[in-house]
Amino acid sequence: MKRRFDLILILLLLTVAGVLFFFLRPGGEGQYVLVTVDGQEYDRYPLSEDRTITIGEEDYNILKIHDGAAAITEANCGDHTCVRTGEIRRSGESIICLPHKVVVKVIGGENSTVDAVS
């Protein structure tokens, strides 16, 4: 009897997690990527135009915009977390390179209706 309630509880939690994931994901397709370096706006680029941008010189990140998505494809930082993040295309998604203080964020398009989750 106790195992049955455990199974029901697990299934209920998985269902709630799935529903929350569906409704709390970032907004719709974005229109631009906003690039900031050390908190200052570096530039913004439309996701509709394919291009490759080198951000920085000695400490650099290479941002590739292709087919409506953006990704950092190369960086000379130590951890490469920004490269492993992969592509972003939905409004609100971001790629962050802490060692170089670079943030790439998708903006525009449909915004999510949820501001925060506690």
N, C-alpha and C positions, 0 to 999 in steps of 0.2 A: 504494500500500500504506500509506504514512504517513497519507494522508487518511482511509482507512478506520478506522485506529486512533484518529485524532482524533475522528471521528464517534462511534465506539463509546464513547470516554471521555466525550464530552459527554453522550450519552444516559444513560450510567451515572450521571454526576453529577446530572443532572436527576431521574432516578428516585430517587436517594438523598435529594435535597433535598425531593421531594414526599412521600416516606415520613416524613422527619423533621418536616416541617410538619404532617402529619396527626397524628402521635403527640405532638408537643411543644406543641400549641396549649393555651391556657388551659383550665381545667376546665369543668364543666357550667354550666347556667343558675344564676346567682346569686340570692340571696334579698334582699340588702340592698345599699345603697351607703353606704360609710363616707366622710364628708367630714372632712378635716383641714385646718386653716389654721395655717401656721407650725409644723407638727409636733404641734399639739394637736387632739384630737378636737373637732370642731365639732358634729356630729350624725350619726345614721345613719337612713336612710329605707328602708322596704320597697319593692322594685321592683314589688310587686303593686298599689300604690296610686298612681294618677296625681296628680301635683302639680307645682307650679313653686315653686322656692325661690330667694330672692335671698341670696347669700353676700357679706357685707360691705356697706359703705355707700358711702363715697367711691370706694374701689377695689372694684368688685363683679364678680361672676360670677353669671349666671342659670342654674340647673340645672333641667332639665325631665325629669321621670320620666313616661314614657308607654308603655303596652303592654309592660311588663317590661324596658324599656331606659332608660338615663340618658344625657343629653347636656348639655353646656354650650352653650346656644343664643346667649348674648350675654355679652360681657365688655368692659370698658373698658381692658384691658391693651394694650400696644403691638403685640404680634405675632399675637394671636388664634390661636395654635397650639391652644389648648384648644378653641376653637370648631370648628376644622377637623378635630379628632380624630374627631368624629362620635359615634355611639351606642356604648355599651358595655352588655353584658348577661351575659357569661360570667364566672364566678368567676376572679379574678386580673387582669382587665382594669382599666385605669385611665386617667384623664384628669388631666393635670398642667398647672397654670398657674403657671409659675415667677415671673413678675412679682408675682403676688398671693400666692404661697406656698400655693396651694390644690391639694389632691390629692383626687380622687374615685375611689374604688376599689370594685369589686364584690366582695362577700364572701358566704360561705355557699354552700350547694349543694355540688356534687361538686368536690373539689380535684384539681388535676393531680398525677400521680404523679412528675413531674420537678421538682426544686428548682432546678437550674441546668444550664447547658450550657457546657462549656469548649471 
